[in-house]
Each structure stands twice: as C-alpha cells, then as structure tokens.
Amino acid sequence: MELYQLNTKQISWLISALAAAFTFYSPMSFGHLYMADVDEAQWNVDISPLYCRLWQPIPAYGMGLFENRAGERQFFILESEKQVYKSAQAQLAIVAPEWKFNESTQATGYRPVKAEEPLPSRFLDALEAGFFPDVKHPGWFDGHTVEVQLSSVNFTAAYQEYLQCLSGLYPANFEQLERTTVLFDSDKYELKPSYFERLKLIKGYLEIDPEVLRVVIDGHTDNTGRDGYNYELSRNRAEVVAAYLKKIGIPESKLLIRYHGEQYPIAKNKTPSERRKNRRTTLRLDKGDELE
C-alpha cells in the first residue's frame, strides 16, 4: 500500500479547507421546514363540554393545536417531538402579503410555542381564508432554526365542528370549581341567594365530569359563643348548603357532610373582618384523593 507524506504547507492547507467545509456545513447554517403535504394534510377535532381541540399532525415534527378549555381563553400551541433546550424568541406570521403581521413569543421545551388571544383567532381566520400560518423558532441545537407551517387544506369541515364545540363549552373548569366558600352572617345559617348560581355551576359540572366522585362539605364558625353551640351552628351551615345541592338535583350519595365548630379558623378571629372569613361552609370537589 502506497503512503503519502504531507509537508507542513500541505497540512496547513488541508486544515484550512476542512475548517471552511465545516463552517459551510455546520449546524449554524441548518434549518428545517416542517409542514404537511397537500395530499396528507388533515385536521382533527376533539369535542367535550370540558375542552375543544382542533389539531393538525405535522410530519416529523409533532402537531399544531388550537385548544380552548372550559372557563379559559383559547390558545394556539405547537407540540414538538423534540425539545427546544435554549429559550429564545419565536416568530409568528401568516404566509400571504395582505395578512402579514409581526408577532413573537418565548419558545422553549416540548411546547415551544403557546400563544393566547388574539393570535389563535388570527391564525384561524387565516386558515379559513386559505392561508398558511407560519412559525419560526429555535431548533434542536445552537444555530439551528425550525420553521413550521399549518396547511389550510381540509380545514373547513373540521373548523365548523370546532366552532360547534365552542358553543357548547361549559363556562367553568375543574380548577375553577374545585373549591368554593359560602359565607354566613353572625349566628346565622341561612343560605344567601348570591351563592345559588355558583352552586348550580357545581351541579352542572358533576353531570359532565364522571371523575368527580363527591362534594365534600365542611361547616365552620368564628370563635364567638360556646363550643357546643358553635359545633351545632357549623352543622346547620353545612346542612343548609347540602340541602340546596340536593334540591337542585345532586344525589345525597355524592355529598359528604362534616362540621367543625370554631376548630379550623382561616383568620385570627381578632377583628370583625377576620371573624367574617371564619363564618363559612366550604365545598370541595373530590376525585378520590385522601380527605384532608
């Protein structure tokens, strides 16, 4: 086998050539465009009274998602199968001159983009008009850039389903209804009408979320009065709330009633304002976790 010997000048030239080639092909110059081809673009809809989702799979990337949960604002989300490690600005646009706008948001993680209104509505309007929303964000390594486009192909029918879902979305979600406090006047246990609407929301939510097993109802008082009297008053306060829930249609089997007198204050009971906070019945939606 013949061996070639390189002199110092040749070695120096080879190193320079390799460095130039590496610079030309380095990750600093890399970028990828991800989008669904016309023949594979599809839109999917997930429908529930608790959330509405309209999403498009993006081959080799992940998906673009419009999501609206009960009681919350609509979001546009990019979900990536790879993680963006370095936090940086993502640029959002629409591919059509008359729709151009300049928006940006912070991008990182497996959901490099999560944008709230009004951007989701702008993207949906653009898709309905046949345009392609476009997002550029940092890629998988330094200097790498990713561009993602959503296709408007096959959008209209799925969008109509999504709009129909939005019209039936429940006005509140679990986190918003999980805990409720009903306050009472001093030495009283009458349920005020101002709480009726909130309690009706709880009743309606139980009908659409089978994961909620029961409503835990706890009666409390301030420290005014004797222990035995306060214990009985807290029982009355818990039971008057439970009675209303049963009246509007929640089965008694789904109600757990407890009462504690003045035992668990949430304020110090030193001022009228503090005592008012302690004259309460609390409700908690329970999904089967250990009771507190």
GULO-337049 format. One line per field, with one value per residue (C-alpha): z, y, x; chain; residue in one letter. Coordinates in steps of 0.02 Angstrom, whole numbers. Each point is the difference from the previous one (the first is absolute). Example, Ala and Ser with C-alpha at 12.3 -4.5 7.8 and 13.67 -1.06 7.14 Angstrom:
// GULO-337049
zz	(390_-33)
yy	(-225_172)
xx	(615_69)
mol	(A_A)
type	(A_S)
//
This chain:
// GULO-337049
zz	(0_-51_137_-32_103_24_31_121_-135_-64_176_32_-163_43_173_-77_-130_132_110_-147_-42_181_7_-160_59_186_101_0_-178_23_-4_-29_-66_67_-77_-62_-188_-89_-17_186_88_120_143_152_131_182_72_181_112_94_-146_-189_-102_-185_-54_-150_2_-69_-70_85_118_110_-17_-4_123_37_175_102_174_94_89_-84_-152_-164_-31_-152_42_-96_71_-52_14_37_137_-31_135_-22_35_-137_-99_-122_-148_-53_-168_-136_-176_-106_-25_52_163_56_180_115_162_113_154_110_-62_100_49_-83_-25_-77_-37_106_-53_68_-80_-115_-95_-7_-76_-129_-49_-12_-109_-113_-16_-41_-138_-70_66_94_177_19_157_11_161_61_-50_81_19_-6_-163_-59_-51_-21_-107_17_-113_26_-158_-35_-105_68_134_-23_56_155_43_-4_125_109_0_46_145_61_5_120_110_187_79_135_21_145_66_6_90_106_155_48_158_59_135_134_111_185_93_-161_-119_-137_-175_-97_-178_-63_12_-100_-170_62_75_-162_-94_116_-31_-189_7_92_-143_-130_98_63_86_139_127_131_73_172_103_159_119_110_121_76_185_62_115_94_-77_0_-76_-136_-42_-28_-100_-114_-28_-50_-121_-84_-11_-73_-144_-22_1_-143_-102_24_-48_-168_-40_76_74_188_-30_-79_152_149_142_142_133_114_102_27_-10_-169_-21_-157_83_178_65_71_-111_-79_-171_61_87_-159_-97_128_-8_-149_-85_-124_-145_-84_-154_39_-131_125_81_187_98_89)
yy	(0_170_131_187_120_177_146_140_113_-139_-40_183_11_-159_66_164_-94_-112_151_88_-155_-22_182_-19_-158_40_0_190_-3_-136_27_-110_34_-115_-6_-126_-28_37_-185_-37_158_-39_88_-91_56_-58_48_8_118_23_39_24_-43_27_-71_-45_-132_70_-143_-21_145_-27_99_172_17_123_-34_79_-71_35_167_52_94_-81_-47_-45_-130_-82_-170_-68_-178_76_122_178_19_181_129_133_97_-89_100_-22_53_-43_-42_127_183_73_-98_37_48_-6_-97_-89_-109_-92_-177_-146_-181_-127_136_131_113_32_161_72_113_93_-104_-165_91_83_-169_-78_144_-22_-188_27_120_-129_72_-91_55_-6_-16_11_-51_-55_-178_-150_71_167_91_-118_77_-86_65_-77_34_-52_-50_65_-155_-94_133_60_-153_-28_185_-4_-145_97_154_-108_-71_175_48_-144_21_1_172_-63_-137_-112_116_144_-100_-117_110_114_101_52_136_29_144_-8_-134_-43_-146_64_-29_164_2_76_-176_-89_24_-67_-154_-31_5_-136_-105_18_-42_-162_-54_16_-57_-180_10_106_-127_114_175_17_130_72_118_126_145_142_-5_95_-108_-164_-152_-108_139_33_-184_-5_162_-68_-157_108_100_-158_-78_153_-2_-188_21_125_-115_-143_115_44_-183_-62_-174_-12_-142_126_114_-20_117_46_138_66_149_127_-133_49_189_74_172_52_46_165_120_-1_-26_-152_-77_23_-108_-140_-3_-115_-163_-66_-117_-106_-108_-166_-118_-135_74_-17_117_143)
xx	(0_69_14_-7_106_-66_113_-38_-73_-116_-58_-38_-99_-98_-46_-62_-103_-79_-39_-83_-102_-52_-55_-100_-87_-4_-161_9_-65_-130_-186_-152_-173_-136_-174_-126_-6_-163_-43_30_-62_-142_-88_-70_-125_-16_-169_-56_-99_165_117_4_155_36_167_105_138_163_108_170_-38_-155_-160_-79_-144_-140_-69_-137_-37_-160_10_164_64_46_183_103_133_141_45_169_66_171_40_58_133_48_-134_-14_-128_-116_-65_-181_-70_-126_58_-94_45_-166_0_177_29_149_-24_123_-6_124_40_70_-37_-114_-131_112_-148_-154_-86_-161_-128_-9_128_-100_-149_113_72_-174_-62_151_-27_-183_54_121_163_139_48_188_108_190_86_171_43_80_176_92_-26_-136_-167_-167_-142_-174_-148_-180_-91_-176_-39_-153_-23_-179_-101_106_-9_-190_1_120_-112_-148_99_44_-183_-35_154_-39_29_120_131_51_136_-124_-134_106_-16_-144_-30_-174_-2_-133_-56_42_-99_-96_-9_-116_71_8_-71_164_75_-135_84_167_-82_-96_165_66_-154_18_184_-32_-111_139_153_-19_170_-76_-61_-77_-12_80_-95_79_-90_96_-29_98_47_-151_-108_22_85_-157_-105_128_11_-188_4_136_-106_-150_109_65_-172_-87_125_-22_-189_10_113_-123_-143_81_34_164_-27_24_123_119_2_115_-50_119_-3_137_-63_139_138_76_5_78_19_47_-175_64_-98_-175_79_99_-150_-103_124_-20_-191_-2_-42_128_-33_133_-20_82_71_45_154_25_-110_85)
mol	(A_A_A_A_A_A_A_A_A_A_A_A_A_A_A_A_A_A_A_A_A_A_A_A_A_A_A_A_A_A_A_A_A_A_A_A_A_A_A_A_A_A_A_A_A_A_A_A_A_A_A_A_A_A_A_A_A_A_A_A_A_A_A_A_A_A_A_A_A_A_A_A_A_A_A_A_A_A_A_A_A_A_A_A_A_A_A_A_A_A_A_A_A_A_A_A_A_A_A_A_A_A_A_A_A_A_A_A_A_A_A_A_A_A_A_A_A_A_A_A_A_A_A_A_A_A_A_A_A_A_A_A_A_A_A_A_A_A_A_A_A_A_A_A_A_A_A_A_A_A_A_A_A_A_A_A_A_A_A_A_A_A_A_A_A_A_A_A_A_A_A_A_A_A_A_A_A_A_A_A_A_A_A_A_A_A_A_A_A_A_A_A_A_A_A_A_A_A_A_A_A_A_A_A_A_A_A_A_A_A_A_A_A_A_A_A_A_A_A_A_A_A_A_A_A_A_A_A_A_A_A_A_A_A_A_A_A_A_A_A_A_A_A_A_A_A_A_A_A_A_A_A_A_A_A_A_A_A_A_A_A_A_A_A_A_A_A_A_A_A_A_A_A_A_A_A_A_A_A_A_A_A_A_A_A_A_A_A_A_A_A_A)
type	(M_E_L_Y_Q_L_N_T_K_Q_I_S_W_L_I_S_A_L_A_A_A_F_T_F_Y_S_P_M_S_F_G_H_L_Y_M_A_D_V_D_E_A_Q_W_N_V_D_I_S_P_L_Y_C_R_L_W_Q_P_I_P_A_Y_G_M_G_L_F_E_N_R_A_G_E_R_Q_F_F_I_L_E_S_E_K_Q_V_Y_K_S_A_Q_A_Q_L_A_I_V_A_P_E_W_K_F_N_E_S_T_Q_A_T_G_Y_R_P_V_K_A_E_E_P_L_P_S_R_F_L_D_A_L_E_A_G_F_F_P_D_V_K_H_P_G_W_F_D_G_H_T_V_E_V_Q_L_S_S_V_N_F_T_A_A_Y_Q_E_Y_L_Q_C_L_S_G_L_Y_P_A_N_F_E_Q_L_E_R_T_T_V_L_F_D_S_D_K_Y_E_L_K_P_S_Y_F_E_R_L_K_L_I_K_G_Y_L_E_I_D_P_E_V_L_R_V_V_I_D_G_H_T_D_N_T_G_R_D_G_Y_N_Y_E_L_S_R_N_R_A_E_V_V_A_A_Y_L_K_K_I_G_I_P_E_S_K_L_L_I_R_Y_H_G_E_Q_Y_P_I_A_K_N_K_T_P_S_E_R_R_K_N_R_R_T_T_L_R_L_D_K_G_D_E_L_E)
//
